[in-house]
Amino acid sequence: MRTLKSLFTPIAVSIAIILAQPSANAKPPEHKAQISLRHFLKQVDLTDSQRQDVRLLMQQNRATKDTYQPDQESTREVVRNLIQTDEWHETDISSALEAELHLQAQLMWLNIQTQHQIWLTLNEAQKAQILTELNITSEEAYSENAHNELKQHNEERRQGKHEMHQEQRQKKLIAALNLSDEQQALLVSQRAAEKADREAHKPAHQTLKAEFIGLITAENLNESDWIALQAQTQTSQFEHAFTRAKNQYTFWNSLSSEQQHTLQETITKQQREQKRRPRFGRKDES
């Protein structure tokens, strides 16, 4: 189910090319807890009618997201321009990050609504099958049985491959920019701090994951519940985005003019590649 696999991919880009991504969209661990049904739907035998309903919901989701694209590009550009300066304007960067996080929250709410609507297309047997797979039935949610251990092992493998890929991209960046030892040390220390932050937030990630599941699989979806969940992470989201922006600013200003030019060319190239990729599941296949 190709489209189901691509619909709910979180909004994120490579952390290796530091300035090629928006600070707020490099989501803190809390929002990685947002669950997707795409993996579980592949394991359910959907009827032709259900497949058609899912396609329609995905198309509607995509069309609505497309209307946000100009605002996304604008807010990212504002943040990037504030980072790529030789003077730190804290008030301006704070306002820009708040605007970016607000837009991100709107897109996340849109995803939750779409996933909830897809959930409602399932029959009771299909829902039960997915609920069992999600491990949210009674006390089994956090039990350490063999099934969960296998899932954890698979997740660790996926994370390991992801980190290896990022390390390779980081090495390419270091080589392309011809970074000095001091510049390399700064880059590595920033990446290490981000990894440590992710590790520290793993328990919160598990708790919020269960709450996201509860939103999506509820009989009725209330925006007030989403607002309450969003409020739980609002402060840490901003702090994460602010710290990341400051790190990006520090790294940018550690570069020479020639290195900055090279990095900007790399950013522009990556942006062109991203625009050529299908967004929000362009191929309506299942």
N, C-alpha and C positions, 0 to 999 in steps of 0.2 A: 504494500500500500504506500506508494511512493509519496503521494501528497501528504498523507498523514504523518509521514516521517519528517517532512520539511516544514509543516505549518507552524508548529509551536517552538521551533528552535529559538532559544533566548537571543535577544539582541546583544551581540558581543563581537569584538574583533580581537586580533592577536595582541597579546600583551608585550610581545617582543619589540615591535616597532612602537616605541613609547608614545609618541605624539600622534600616531595615526588613528587613535581612538579617543572618543569623548571620555572625559573623566567620570561623569555620572553613569554613563552606559557601561563602564567597566564595573559591573555590578558587584557589590559586596556579597559575602557568603550568604547573608540573610535571604537575598532574592534568588539565589540559586536553588532555594527550597521550593520555588514555584514548580509544581508538578505538571507533567504533560501526559495526556492520555494516549499519545501517538503510539508508543511502544506496546501498550496493552491492547489497543484496538487491533493490532496486527494478529493478536492471538485469539480474537473473537470472530466467529463465523457470522458476518453481517449479511443481511438480506440485500437484494438489489435495491429495494426501496430505501433502506438505511444508508447504503452507499451513496445514493443520489442525494439524500438529505445532508449527509456529511459534506459532499462536494459543494452543495449550495451554501452551506454555512461557512465553508472555507473561502469560497469566492466572495461572500459578503464581508468576511473578516479582512481579506486581502484588499478589497475595494476601499473599506474604511481606513485601513492602515495607509493606503496610498495617499489619502488626503492629508495625512500627518507628515508626509515625507518632506515637503518644503520647510515646515517648522523644525523638523529634526535636523536638517542640513543647516538651517540658520542658527539654531542654538549651539550646534557643534562648532560652527565656524566662529561664533562669538567667544566660546570657551578657548578654542585653539589660538585665536588672535591674542587673547589676554595672557595665555601661557607663553607664547612666542614673543615676549618683550623683554627688555632689560630692566624693567621695574615692576615690582609686585604690587598690584592694586587689589588689596584684600576685599574691599567693599564691592567692587565691580565683579570680581571672580565669584564671590559668595552669591550675589544676585543671579549671575549667569548659571551657576550650578543649581540653584534652587529652581530656576526655570526649566533646566534640562531634566532634573529629577521629577518635576511635576508632569512633564510630557511623558517621561518614562512610565510613571504611575498610571497615566491614562491608557497607554498602550498595554500595560499589564492587565488592567481592568478589562480591556477589550478582549484579551486572550482568555481571561477567566470566564467571561460571559460566553464566549464561543465554545470553550470546552464544556461548560455547564449545559449549553444547548445540545451539544453532541451527546453528552451523558444522558439527557432526557430522551434521545432517540432510541436508546437501548431498552430491551425488555428486561424483566426481572432476573432471568437466568443469566443474561449477559452481564448485568450489573453485579450479580453475586460473584461471577467468575473474576471480574476485574477487581472487586473489593478484596477477594481472597488473595489475588496477586499483589495488591497494594499493601497487604498486611495491616489492615486497619480494623480487623474484626477482633473484638474483645481484647484480652491481654496479649494476643499474639503480635500486636503491632511492633513491640520492641524485643520479642523473644529471641534468644540466641540459638535457634535450632539450625540444623544443617543447611536448610534452604536459605536462611538469612546469611549464613556464613558464606555460602556459595555466591550469593548476590553481592556481598561485601567484597569478596575476592575479585569478582568480575568488574566491580566498580573501581577497585584499586588498580586493576590492569588497565582499564580505560584511562584513568587519571594518569597512570604512569606513561602511557603512550602520548597523552596530551602534553605532559610536562617535557617529554623527550623532544617532541615536535617544537615546543616553544624554545627549548634550549638550542636546538639547531638554528632556529630563526634568529635567536639572540647572537649566536656566533657569527652568522652571516652579517648581521647588523654591525657587530664590532669590527669585522673585517672590512665592510664597505666604508665605514666612517674612519677607519684607521685610528681607533681610540687609543689614547695613552693609557698607561697603567692606572693612573689616578681616575680617569674617566671610566675605565672598565670596572674598577673597584666600586665606583658610585653606582653604576648600572646594576652590578651583581648584588650589591647591598640592598638596593631598592626592590629588586625581584625577591630576594630572600625575605625581606620584611613583609611583602605581600603574601608570600607563601605561609609565613608564620601566622599572619592574620587569618588566613583561611583555616588553618589548623585549629586556631583558638576558637573559631566560631562553629566548629562542627556540631557541638551539642545543640546550639541554637538552631542550626540548620535542620536537624532532625525534628525538633519541636515545630518549627514553622512549616516544614514539609507536611506534617500531619494536619496542620490548620488549613493549608492550601487544599489538601485533599478533601477536607471537610466542606470547604466552600464549593468546590466543583461537584461533589457528589450529593449535595443537599437537595432536598425536594424543591425548595424555593431558594433562590439566590437573592440576597439582600445586599445592596450597596453599602449599607451601614456596617455590615460585617466586614466587608473589604476595607472600608475606611478605618475601622478599629484595628485590623491587622496591619494596615499600612502605617498607622500611628506607632505601632510597636517598634518599627525599624526606621522611622523617619530620621531620628537624630543620628543613628549610626550610619545610615546611608549618606547623609550630608558629610559627616566627619570623614568617612572613607573617601568620598569624592574630593573633598577639600584637600586631604592629605595627598591624594594621588596627583591632583593638579599642582600642588606645591612641589612634589617630586619631579613632575614633568618640567615645571618651570626651572627648577634647579639643574636638571640634566641639560635642558636646552641652553642655559647660560654657561654651562661648562664646556660647550662646544665652540670651536672657532667658526668664523664666518663661512669658511669653505665647508666645514662639517655640517653646519646648519643648512647650507644650500643642498648638500647631498641628501641629508635627511628629509628635507622638504620635497625633493624629487621622488624619494622613496614613498613618502606619504601620498603624493599625487598619483603615483603609479598604482598604489594599493587601492586608492579610492576609485580609480578607473576600473580596476578589476572587480571590485565589489559591485559597481553599478552594472557590470555586464552579467553578474550572477543573478539567477532567479531569486526574487524576494518573496517571502511568505508563501512559498509553494506555488510556483507558476504552472507546473504541469498537472493537469487535472486527471491524474491516474490513480487508481486504487488497487 
